[in-house]
Amino acid sequence: MVGPSIIFYVIFAIPYIILMYWLVKQDKRKYVWGISIVTVIAILAIYVSQKASKNAIENYKQHQIDAREAESDLK
């Protein structure tokens, strides 16, 4: 699968968009709440992305090591 699944849209994206729309409509101080929440979520997303990338690289390296060991066992 290349794109995000329907589960992502139903559980995360659509409720997030509705919440942000509601917050912006409620905010009388020039969209301070909306900008604040988007900023916090963006920072958290960057952190999670970095953590996931680091784990993926480590898993890939370990997979290469395991594959070499399995190949040498077959010979």
Secondary structure, DSSP 4 states (H G I P E B T S, - for coil): --S--HHHIIIIIHHHHHHHHHHHHH--STTHHHHHHHHHHHHHHHHHHHHHHHHHHHHHHHHHHHHHHHHHHH-
